[in-house]
Amino acid sequence: MEDQATVRIYYESRLAKIHLKTEEKELLDAEVEAITEGEESTAKEKAKAKWTQIEAIVGHRDRLATVAADIVEHLEKRLETLKGKAMIVAMSRRIAVELFEQIAILRPDWVGNGLMEGSMKVVMSTSSSDDTSWQRHHTSKEDRKRLAMRFKGPDDSLQLVIVRDMWLTGFDVPCLHTMYVDKPMRGHNLMQAIARVNRVFGDKPGGLVVDYIGIASDLKRALVDYTEGGGQGKPTLDQSEVVALLEEKHEVVAQMFGVFDFRRYFSADTREKLTVILEAAEHVLGLERGKDRFVAEVTALSKAFALAVPHPRALELKDEVGFFQAVKARLVKFEPGDGSRSDAEIEQAIRQIVDRAVVSEGIIDVFDAAGIKKPDISILSDDFLEEIKGMQKKNLAVELLKKLLGEEVKTRGKHNRIQSRKFSEMLEWAIKRYQNNLLTAAQVIEELIGLAREIRQADDEAERSGLSFDELAFYDALADNGSAKAVLGDDRLRELARVLVEQVRQNTAIDWTIKESVQAKLRVLVKRILNRYGYPPDQQKLATDNVLKQAELFAEDWSV
């Protein structure tokens, strides 16, 4: 776990009570004794008879109906908040088939017609002598391979498998997060089985073993062997521990709001709900390191919540956890990038907050959430910048500007290395002073708007310069040295940029960026051109490096 090679396994006991009349038990014991009576009965035969007795009790139709109903309810609540797969471990093939039938009665839509259909399957060996009702579960070796591929696929509809022995060892399904155990197991077999749910997968917070038959004492005994073999620590944690963690993290997040009454969200109308989310985000951004602290704590809270479901206490906190995730999603949405992580957070928040329509309406669009009415206009236009400046929620305005300008700078970094570096440094400097409380929200908004206008001015100057897109990037690479412009003058420096673009383009092969010989040839070529134009000798090495690094950004386009 410390190496992030596995995730923690949690244990939940949901023992299915067995109602067995005393007279029935005595009769059953007598029948078993009769079967094993005689000197020829071996210890193995007696053990097999005992197993048959237990199997008859565990596999009683009434008990299996109860277990099936509980699994369906439990699993559906799990899947509401935690994407992935589940496995049921049955004591015998007969019980596996019966469990399938009981679940199918409750959820007929889980049963598919063919191998590649349905969200529930029994995976076991069968023979021609088996009961006819079992034949629907017959699979060849190739069929089981195809089922394995389906079960391992996070996006495949196959979400639940029922097994007896198959797939309990040497079968890795990283997205498997829940195992329902209804089979006595011991020692290494038990340790290997529960390890099916401890594989790392995406944001999977941990695995859960749900015990219907009472394996707790066997787990403890298996742990003795495990630790004697060199391992350390508990293989599982009781689910009560994660519920305690859930309550702790919920208290931490709730206390961050202080006097801000976020619970009015749950009784508000549609318009007010969106306002509460925005005000909550504004409140968090106003705290010292509020955004980082809030995101970290809600992430921990979300993981604890996903593991605790469907515990009653987790369901009690469901709506508030969903609200916190919605606020977090709003804050994370302001981060530059592809947005995939925040989109996932939004989806989870939508699933968990009761009023789904309101949440999806309220947190999907970054401009709507920030109170901006014109999402289609240029972010560098005066109208847009004035609208940002006039926002009442200043902290949200800062986050929005930081995101938008960060993406502008990042886009330029793909084409103009020097210009991107300059604007990136200006952006970082302004944000750093804001984070260190040297600038108020209003002051940093002024600075960021000034940076936006400087970016726009750079674009206007580029148009007036008469240089092409590539030539301007080379010009900036050469002008990065202040003395070069003074020595050569602006016109000659532009001419030098044009010549370098033409010569470098003509002397680059498709894979020149990975061929040292071609790079060396280009370096000599650039230095000769710089000498010919009288570029300051003491700055030629830096200029050459800048030109070649800039050329690497154009490598893909130039090789077409």
C-alpha positions as CSV (number, residue, x, y, z in Angstrom):
1,M,0.0,0.0,0.0
2,E,2.8,2.4,0.8
3,D,4.2,1.7,-2.6
4,Q,0.8,2.3,-4.1
5,A,0.9,-1.3,-5.5
6,T,-2.3,-2.3,-3.8
7,V,-5.3,-0.5,-2.2
8,R,-6.7,-1.2,1.3
9,I,-9.3,-4.0,1.7
10,Y,-12.3,-3.4,4.0
11,Y,-14.4,-6.1,5.7
12,E,-18.1,-6.0,6.3
13,S,-20.0,-8.8,8.1
14,R,-23.6,-9.4,6.8
15,L,-24.2,-12.9,8.2
16,A,-27.4,-14.5,6.8
17,K,-29.2,-16.1,9.7
18,I,-30.1,-19.8,9.3
19,H,-33.4,-20.9,10.8
20,L,-33.0,-24.6,11.5
21,K,-35.4,-26.4,13.7
22,T,-33.8,-28.5,16.5
23,E,-35.5,-31.7,15.3
24,E,-34.4,-31.1,11.7
25,K,-30.8,-30.6,12.9
26,E,-30.9,-33.8,14.9
27,L,-32.3,-35.7,12.0
28,L,-29.7,-34.3,9.6
29,D,-26.9,-35.2,12.0
30,A,-28.3,-38.7,12.3
31,E,-28.4,-39.1,8.5
32,V,-24.8,-37.9,8.2
33,E,-23.7,-40.3,10.9
34,A,-25.5,-43.1,9.1
35,I,-23.7,-42.3,5.9
36,T,-20.3,-42.3,7.5
37,E,-20.9,-45.2,9.8
38,G,-18.6,-48.2,9.4
39,E,-14.9,-49.0,9.7
40,E,-14.4,-48.3,6.0
41,S,-15.3,-44.6,6.4
42,T,-12.1,-42.5,6.1
43,A,-11.5,-39.1,7.6
44,K,-11.7,-37.7,4.1
45,E,-15.1,-39.3,3.5
46,K,-16.4,-37.9,6.9
47,A,-15.1,-34.5,6.0
48,K,-16.8,-34.7,2.7
49,A,-20.1,-35.7,4.4
50,K,-19.7,-32.8,6.8
51,W,-19.2,-30.4,3.9
52,T,-22.3,-31.8,2.2
53,Q,-24.3,-31.2,5.4
54,I,-23.1,-27.6,5.6
55,E,-23.7,-27.1,1.9
56,A,-27.3,-28.2,2.4
57,I,-27.8,-25.7,5.1
58,V,-26.1,-22.8,3.4
59,G,-27.8,-23.6,0.1
60,H,-31.3,-23.7,1.5
61,R,-33.6,-21.9,-0.9
62,D,-35.1,-19.6,1.7
63,R,-31.6,-18.5,2.9
64,L,-30.4,-18.0,-0.7
65,A,-33.4,-15.8,-1.5
66,T,-32.5,-13.6,1.5
67,V,-28.8,-13.4,0.5
68,A,-29.8,-12.6,-3.1
69,A,-32.1,-9.8,-2.1
70,D,-29.4,-8.3,0.2
71,I,-26.7,-8.5,-2.5
72,V,-28.9,-6.8,-5.0
73,E,-29.7,-3.9,-2.7
74,H,-26.1,-3.7,-1.4
75,L,-24.5,-3.8,-4.9
76,E,-26.9,-1.3,-6.5
77,K,-26.1,1.3,-3.8
78,R,-22.4,0.6,-4.2
79,L,-22.6,1.1,-8.0
80,E,-24.3,4.4,-7.6
81,T,-21.1,5.9,-6.3
82,L,-18.3,3.5,-7.3
83,K,-17.9,2.4,-10.9
84,G,-16.6,-1.1,-11.2
85,K,-17.3,-4.9,-10.8
86,A,-18.4,-7.3,-8.1
87,M,-17.9,-11.1,-7.5
88,I,-20.0,-13.6,-5.5
89,V,-18.1,-16.6,-4.2
90,A,-20.5,-19.5,-3.7
91,M,-19.9,-22.7,-1.7
92,S,-20.9,-25.1,-4.5
93,R,-21.9,-25.1,-8.2
94,R,-25.5,-25.8,-7.1
95,I,-25.6,-22.8,-4.9
96,A,-24.0,-20.6,-7.6
97,V,-26.8,-21.6,-10.0
98,E,-29.5,-21.1,-7.4
99,L,-28.1,-17.7,-6.5
100,F,-28.2,-16.7,-10.1
101,E,-31.8,-17.8,-10.4
102,Q,-32.8,-15.9,-7.2
103,I,-31.1,-12.7,-8.4
104,A,-32.7,-13.1,-11.9
105,I,-36.1,-13.2,-10.3
106,L,-35.4,-9.8,-8.7
107,R,-33.5,-8.3,-11.6
108,P,-34.5,-10.0,-14.8
109,D,-32.8,-7.3,-16.9
110,W,-29.4,-8.4,-15.6
111,V,-29.8,-11.7,-17.5
112,G,-28.7,-11.7,-21.1
113,N,-29.5,-14.1,-23.9
114,G,-26.0,-14.9,-25.0
115,L,-22.4,-15.0,-23.9
116,M,-21.8,-11.3,-24.8
117,E,-25.0,-10.0,-23.3
118,G,-26.2,-9.4,-19.7
119,S,-24.6,-7.9,-16.6
120,M,-24.5,-11.1,-14.6
121,K,-22.9,-14.5,-15.3
122,V,-22.1,-17.8,-13.5
123,V,-18.5,-18.9,-14.3
124,M,-18.0,-22.6,-13.4
125,S,-17.2,-25.9,-15.0
126,T,-20.0,-28.1,-16.2
127,S,-20.5,-31.6,-17.7
128,S,-23.1,-33.4,-19.6
129,S,-24.2,-35.3,-16.5
130,D,-25.1,-32.1,-14.6
131,D,-28.7,-31.0,-14.0
132,T,-30.3,-29.6,-17.1
133,S,-30.9,-26.3,-15.4
134,W,-27.1,-25.9,-15.2
135,Q,-26.6,-26.2,-18.9
136,R,-27.3,-22.5,-19.6
137,H,-24.1,-21.8,-17.7
138,H,-21.9,-24.2,-19.7
139,T,-18.9,-22.5,-21.2
140,S,-15.9,-23.7,-23.1
141,K,-12.4,-22.6,-22.4
142,E,-12.6,-20.0,-25.2
143,D,-16.0,-18.8,-23.9
144,R,-14.4,-18.2,-20.5
145,K,-11.7,-16.2,-22.1
146,R,-14.2,-14.0,-23.7
147,L,-16.1,-13.6,-20.4
148,A,-12.8,-12.7,-18.7
149,M,-12.2,-10.0,-21.2
150,R,-15.7,-8.6,-20.6
151,F,-15.3,-8.7,-16.8
152,K,-11.9,-7.0,-17.0
153,G,-13.3,-4.2,-19.2
154,P,-14.3,-1.3,-17.0
155,D,-16.9,-0.1,-19.5
156,D,-18.4,-3.5,-20.3
157,S,-21.9,-4.2,-19.0
158,L,-20.8,-7.4,-17.3
159,Q,-20.7,-6.2,-13.7
160,L,-21.3,-9.3,-11.5
161,V,-20.0,-12.8,-11.7
162,I,-20.8,-15.8,-9.5
163,V,-18.0,-18.3,-9.0
164,R,-17.1,-21.3,-6.9
165,D,-13.4,-21.8,-7.5
166,M,-12.7,-20.2,-10.8
167,W,-11.1,-16.7,-11.0
168,L,-10.2,-16.8,-7.3
169,T,-6.4,-17.1,-7.9
170,G,-4.2,-15.6,-10.6
171,F,-7.0,-13.6,-12.1
172,D,-6.6,-9.8,-11.9
173,V,-9.5,-7.5,-12.5
174,P,-8.3,-4.1,-11.3
175,C,-11.8,-2.6,-11.5
176,L,-13.2,-5.3,-9.2
177,H,-14.0,-3.6,-5.9
178,T,-16.6,-5.8,-4.1
179,M,-16.5,-9.5,-3.2
180,Y,-19.4,-11.2,-1.6
181,V,-18.2,-14.3,0.2
182,D,-20.7,-17.1,0.9
183,K,-18.2,-20.0,1.1
184,P,-16.0,-21.3,4.0
185,M,-12.3,-20.6,3.1
186,R,-9.1,-20.8,5.0
187,G,-5.4,-20.1,4.9
188,H,-3.7,-19.1,1.6
189,N,-6.9,-19.8,-0.4
190,L,-8.7,-17.2,1.6
191,M,-5.8,-14.7,1.4
192,Q,-5.6,-15.1,-2.4
193,A,-9.4,-14.8,-2.8
194,I,-9.7,-11.5,-1.0
195,A,-6.7,-10.1,-2.9
196,R,-8.9,-10.0,-6.0
197,V,-10.3,-6.7,-4.8
198,N,-7.0,-5.0,-3.7
199,R,-5.8,-4.1,-7.2
200,V,-5.1,-0.4,-8.0
201,F,-7.5,1.1,-10.6
202,G,-8.0,4.8,-11.3
203,D,-9.4,6.6,-8.2
204,K,-10.6,3.3,-6.7
205,P,-10.3,4.0,-2.9
206,G,-10.2,0.4,-1.8
207,G,-11.8,-3.1,-2.0
208,L,-14.6,-4.5,0.1
209,V,-15.1,-8.0,1.3
210,V,-18.7,-8.7,2.3
211,D,-19.0,-11.8,4.5
212,Y,-22.2,-13.8,4.6
213,I,-20.9,-17.0,6.2
214,G,-18.5,-16.0,8.9
215,I,-14.9,-16.0,7.7
216,A,-13.7,-13.4,10.3
217,S,-12.0,-16.1,12.5
218,D,-10.5,-17.8,9.5
219,L,-9.1,-14.4,8.4
220,K,-7.4,-14.0,11.7
221,R,-5.9,-17.5,11.5
222,A,-4.8,-16.8,7.9
223,L,-3.1,-13.6,9.0
224,V,-1.0,-15.6,11.5
225,D,0.4,-17.6,8.5
226,Y,0.7,-14.4,6.5
227,T,2.8,-12.6,9.0
228,E,5.0,-15.6,9.8
229,G,5.7,-15.7,6.1
230,G,7.2,-12.1,6.3
231,G,4.1,-10.0,5.7
232,Q,3.0,-7.3,8.1
233,G,-0.2,-5.5,8.9
234,K,-3.9,-6.4,8.8
235,P,-5.2,-7.8,5.5
236,T,-8.6,-6.1,6.0
237,L,-10.1,-3.3,8.1
238,D,-13.5,-3.5,9.6
239,Q,-16.0,-1.2,7.8
240,S,-16.8,0.6,11.0
241,E,-13.3,2.1,10.7
242,V,-14.1,3.7,7.3
243,V,-17.4,4.9,8.7
244,A,-15.5,6.6,11.5
245,L,-13.1,8.1,8.9
246,L,-16.1,9.3,6.9
247,E,-17.6,11.1,9.9
248,E,-14.2,12.6,10.7
249,K,-13.7,13.9,7.2
250,H,-17.2,15.2,6.9
251,E,-16.7,17.2,10.1
252,V,-13.5,18.7,8.8
253,V,-15.1,19.8,5.5
254,A,-18.3,21.1,7.2
255,Q,-16.2,23.2,9.7
256,M,-14.4,24.9,6.8
257,F,-17.7,26.7,6.0
258,G,-17.9,28.2,9.5
259,V,-20.9,30.6,9.8
260,F,-21.7,30.1,6.1
261,D,-25.0,28.1,6.0
262,F,-24.5,25.7,3.2
263,R,-27.4,23.5,4.3
264,R,-29.9,26.0,3.0
265,Y,-29.0,24.5,-0.4
266,F,-31.2,21.5,0.3
267,S,-34.4,23.5,0.9
268,A,-33.7,26.1,-1.9
269,D,-35.4,26.5,-5.3
270,T,-33.5,26.0,-8.5
271,R,-32.1,29.5,-8.8
272,E,-31.1,29.7,-5.2
273,K,-29.3,26.3,-5.4
274,L,-26.9,27.6,-8.0
275,T,-26.4,30.7,-6.0
276,V,-25.4,28.7,-2.9
277,I,-22.9,26.6,-4.9
278,L,-21.3,29.8,-6.2
279,E,-21.3,31.5,-2.8
280,A,-19.8,28.3,-1.2
281,A,-17.0,28.3,-3.8
282,E,-16.4,32.1,-3.1
283,H,-16.3,31.4,0.6
284,V,-13.7,28.6,0.2
285,L,-11.5,30.7,-2.0
286,G,-11.5,33.4,0.7
287,L,-9.9,31.1,3.2
288,E,-6.2,30.8,3.7
289,R,-5.1,28.0,1.2
290,G,-8.8,27.4,1.0
291,K,-8.9,25.8,-2.4
292,D,-6.1,23.3,-1.8
293,R,-7.3,22.3,1.6
294,F,-10.9,22.0,0.5
295,V,-10.1,19.9,-2.6
296,A,-7.8,17.6,-0.6
297,E,-10.3,17.0,2.2
298,V,-13.3,16.5,-0.1
299,T,-11.2,14.0,-2.1
300,A,-10.5,12.1,1.2
301,L,-14.1,12.4,2.2
302,S,-15.3,11.1,-1.2
303,K,-13.1,8.0,-1.0
304,A,-14.3,7.2,2.5
305,F,-17.9,7.7,1.4
306,A,-17.5,5.4,-1.6
307,L,-16.1,2.7,0.7
308,A,-18.7,3.2,3.4
309,V,-21.8,2.9,1.1
310,P,-24.3,1.3,1.8
311,H,-23.8,1.8,5.5
312,P,-26.8,3.7,7.0
313,R,-24.6,6.6,8.2
314,A,-23.1,7.0,4.8
315,L,-26.5,7.2,3.2
316,E,-27.4,9.9,5.8
317,L,-24.5,12.0,4.7
318,K,-25.1,11.3,1.0
319,D,-26.6,14.7,0.1
320,E,-24.0,16.8,2.0
321,V,-21.1,14.8,0.5
322,G,-22.6,15.4,-3.0
323,F,-22.9,19.1,-2.3
324,F,-19.2,19.3,-1.2
325,Q,-18.2,17.4,-4.4
326,A,-20.2,19.9,-6.4
327,V,-18.3,22.8,-4.9
328,K,-15.0,20.9,-5.4
329,A,-15.9,20.2,-9.0
330,R,-16.6,23.9,-9.5
331,L,-13.1,24.8,-8.0
332,V,-11.2,22.1,-9.9
333,K,-12.9,23.2,-13.1
334,F,-10.9,26.4,-13.0
335,E,-7.6,24.5,-13.2
336,P,-6.0,24.6,-16.7
337,G,-6.0,21.2,-18.5
338,D,-8.3,18.9,-20.4
339,G,-10.9,19.0,-17.7
340,S,-11.3,15.2,-17.6
341,R,-10.8,15.0,-13.9
342,S,-13.2,17.7,-13.1
343,D,-15.7,16.2,-15.4
344,A,-15.5,12.9,-13.5
345,E,-16.0,14.8,-10.3
346,I,-19.1,16.5,-11.7
347,E,-20.5,13.2,-12.8
348,Q,-20.1,11.8,-9.4
349,A,-21.7,14.9,-7.8
350,I,-24.6,14.6,-10.2
351,R,-25.1,11.0,-9.2
352,Q,-25.0,11.7,-5.5
353,I,-27.0,14.9,-5.1
354,V,-30.7,14.2,-5.0
355,D,-31.7,17.1,-7.2
356,R,-29.7,15.9,-10.2
357,A,-31.2,18.3,-12.8
358,V,-30.3,21.3,-10.7
359,V,-26.7,20.2,-10.1
360,S,-26.1,19.4,-13.8
361,E,-27.5,22.8,-14.7
362,G,-25.5,24.5,-12.0
363,I,-22.0,23.2,-12.4
364,I,-21.3,22.1,-15.9
365,D,-20.5,25.3,-17.6
366,V,-17.6,27.4,-16.3
367,F,-18.9,30.7,-17.6
368,D,-22.4,30.1,-16.2
369,A,-21.0,29.2,-12.8
370,A,-18.8,32.3,-12.7
371,G,-21.8,34.5,-13.7
372,I,-20.5,35.4,-17.2
373,K,-23.3,35.9,-19.7
374,K,-21.2,35.8,-22.9
375,P,-19.3,32.6,-23.2
376,D,-18.7,32.9,-27.0
377,I,-16.8,36.2,-27.1
378,S,-13.1,36.5,-27.2
379,I,-11.6,36.3,-23.7
380,L,-9.3,39.2,-24.5
381,S,-11.9,41.6,-25.6
382,D,-12.5,44.8,-23.6
383,D,-16.1,43.9,-23.1
384,F,-15.3,40.5,-21.6
385,L,-12.5,41.9,-19.4
386,E,-14.8,44.7,-18.1
387,E,-17.5,42.0,-17.3
388,I,-14.9,40.1,-15.3
389,K,-13.8,43.2,-13.5
390,G,-17.4,43.9,-12.5
391,M,-18.1,40.5,-11.0
392,Q,-19.2,40.6,-7.4
393,K,-17.5,37.3,-6.5
394,K,-13.9,38.5,-6.7
395,N,-12.3,35.2,-5.7
396,L,-14.2,33.4,-8.5
397,A,-13.2,36.1,-10.9
398,V,-9.5,35.5,-10.0
399,E,-9.8,31.8,-10.5
400,L,-11.6,32.2,-13.9
401,L,-9.0,34.7,-15.2
402,K,-6.2,32.5,-13.9
403,K,-7.6,29.5,-15.8
404,L,-8.4,31.3,-19.0
405,L,-5.0,33.1,-19.2
406,G,-3.2,29.9,-18.2
407,E,-4.8,28.2,-21.2
408,E,-3.9,31.1,-23.5
409,V,-0.3,30.9,-22.3
410,K,-0.2,27.1,-22.7
411,T,-1.6,27.4,-26.2
412,R,1.2,29.9,-27.1
413,G,3.7,27.5,-25.6
414,K,3.0,25.1,-28.4
415,H,4.1,27.6,-31.0
416,N,6.1,30.4,-29.5
417,R,8.4,29.3,-26.7
418,I,9.8,32.7,-25.7
419,Q,6.5,34.5,-25.7
420,S,4.9,31.8,-23.7
421,R,7.7,31.8,-21.1
422,K,7.4,35.6,-20.7
423,F,3.6,35.6,-20.2
424,S,3.8,32.5,-17.9
425,E,6.3,34.2,-15.6
426,M,4.1,37.3,-15.4
427,L,1.1,35.2,-14.6
428,E,2.9,33.2,-11.9
429,W,4.3,36.3,-10.3
430,A,0.9,37.9,-10.1
431,I,-0.7,34.8,-8.6
432,K,2.1,34.2,-6.1
433,R,1.7,37.8,-4.7
434,Y,-2.0,37.2,-4.5
435,Q,-1.5,33.9,-2.6
436,N,0.9,35.5,-0.3
437,N,-1.7,38.2,0.5
438,L,0.4,41.0,-1.1
439,L,-2.4,41.7,-3.4
440,T,-6.2,41.8,-2.8
441,A,-8.5,39.9,-5.1
442,A,-9.5,43.3,-6.7
443,Q,-5.8,44.2,-7.3
444,V,-4.8,40.8,-8.8
445,I,-7.8,41.1,-11.1
446,E,-6.4,44.4,-12.3
447,E,-3.0,42.8,-12.9
448,L,-4.4,39.8,-14.7
449,I,-6.6,42.1,-16.9
450,G,-3.4,44.0,-17.7
451,L,-1.7,40.8,-18.7
452,A,-4.6,39.9,-20.9
453,R,-4.3,43.2,-22.7
454,E,-0.5,42.8,-23.0
455,I,-1.1,39.4,-24.7
456,R,-3.6,41.1,-27.0
457,Q,-1.1,43.8,-27.8
458,A,1.5,41.2,-28.6
459,D,-0.9,39.7,-31.1
460,D,-1.6,43.1,-32.7
461,E,2.2,43.9,-33.0
462,A,2.7,40.5,-34.6
463,E,0.2,41.5,-37.3
464,R,1.9,44.8,-37.9
465,S,5.3,43.3,-38.1
466,G,4.7,41.7,-41.5
467,L,6.2,38.4,-40.2
468,S,4.6,35.0,-40.6
469,F,3.6,32.9,-37.6
470,D,6.9,30.9,-37.7
471,E,9.1,34.0,-38.5
472,L,7.6,35.8,-35.5
473,A,8.5,32.9,-33.1
474,F,12.1,32.9,-34.5
475,Y,12.2,36.7,-34.1
476,D,11.2,36.4,-30.4
477,A,13.9,33.7,-30.0
478,L,16.5,36.1,-31.4
479,A,15.2,39.2,-29.6
480,D,15.3,37.4,-26.2
481,N,18.8,38.9,-25.9
482,G,18.1,42.7,-25.5
483,S,21.4,43.8,-26.9
484,A,20.7,42.0,-30.3
485,K,18.0,44.4,-31.2
486,A,20.1,47.4,-30.2
487,V,23.1,46.1,-32.3
488,L,21.2,44.9,-35.4
489,G,18.1,47.1,-35.4
490,D,14.5,45.8,-35.7
491,D,14.4,45.6,-39.5
492,R,17.6,43.5,-39.8
493,L,16.5,41.3,-36.9
494,R,13.3,40.6,-38.8
495,E,15.2,39.8,-42.0
496,L,17.5,37.4,-40.0
497,A,14.4,35.6,-38.6
498,R,13.0,35.1,-42.2
499,V,16.3,33.7,-43.4
500,L,16.6,31.3,-40.4
501,V,13.1,30.0,-40.9
502,E,13.8,29.3,-44.5
503,Q,17.2,27.7,-44.0
504,V,16.3,25.6,-40.9
505,R,13.2,24.3,-42.7
506,Q,15.1,23.3,-45.8
507,N,17.7,21.4,-43.7
508,T,15.5,19.4,-41.4
509,A,14.6,15.8,-42.1
510,I,11.5,14.0,-40.8
511,D,13.2,12.6,-37.7
512,W,15.8,15.4,-37.2
513,T,14.9,15.9,-33.6
514,I,16.3,12.4,-32.7
515,K,19.3,12.4,-35.0
516,E,22.3,14.0,-33.3
517,S,24.2,14.3,-36.6
518,V,21.4,16.4,-38.1
519,Q,21.2,18.6,-35.0
520,A,24.9,19.2,-35.1
521,K,24.7,20.3,-38.7
522,L,21.8,22.6,-38.0
523,R,23.7,24.2,-35.1
524,V,26.6,25.0,-37.3
525,L,24.3,26.4,-40.0
526,V,22.5,28.7,-37.5
527,K,25.8,30.0,-36.1
528,R,27.1,30.8,-39.6
529,I,24.0,32.8,-40.4
530,L,24.2,34.6,-37.1
531,N,27.8,35.6,-37.8
532,R,26.9,36.8,-41.3
533,Y,24.3,39.1,-39.9
534,G,26.5,40.4,-37.1
535,Y,24.6,38.9,-34.2
536,P,26.5,39.6,-30.9
537,P,29.1,36.8,-30.5
538,D,28.7,36.5,-26.7
539,Q,25.0,35.7,-27.2
540,Q,25.2,33.4,-30.2
541,K,25.2,30.1,-28.2
542,L,22.0,31.2,-26.3
543,A,20.4,32.4,-29.6
544,T,21.3,29.1,-31.3
545,D,19.8,27.1,-28.5
546,N,16.6,29.2,-28.6
547,V,16.2,28.9,-32.4
548,L,16.7,25.1,-32.3
549,K,14.3,24.6,-29.4
550,Q,11.8,26.7,-31.2
551,A,12.3,24.7,-34.4
552,E,11.5,21.5,-32.4
553,L,8.0,22.9,-31.7
554,F,7.5,23.2,-35.5
555,A,9.0,19.8,-36.3
556,E,5.8,18.0,-36.9
557,D,4.3,20.7,-39.2
558,W,7.6,21.1,-41.1
559,S,7.9,17.3,-41.7
560,V,4.5,17.2,-43.5
